Amino acid sequence: MSTTFWIIIAGAVATYFTRIGGHLILSRFNTIHPRVEAGLNAVPAAVLTTLVAPAVLTAGPAEWAALAVTALASLRGGLMTMFLAGVAALILCRQFVS
């Protein structure tokens, strides 16, 4: 089997154990301290920021326009509306702006 296959399997196993480990640790507590809960609630935004920030730093006008459309859509709609508006704006801007 190829090396890529084993890398994917190892990544899947590591992800599974990370997720189940966190669940097992937190399930041992009757209550979770509000600061811990606030920190855990901040993780998705932090991960999203680490994914978006490098792309924003090297972005062109099409990407900046799509980012602005996505930000505006996030104020009015849900997650799927925001995602679809951002993707549509990026496709259109790359087609006509760049």
CORZI-V289880 format. One record per run of one state. SS is the DSSP state (2 for helix, 1 for strand, 0 for the rest). FROM is the first residue (numbers start at 1). TO is the last residue. If there is no record, write none. Layout:
BEGIN
SS,FROM,TO / SS,FROM,TO
END
This chain:
BEGIN
0,1,2 / 2,3,27 / 0,28,33 / 2,34,57 / 0,58,60 / 2,61,76 / 0,77,78 / 2,79,96 / 0,97,98
END
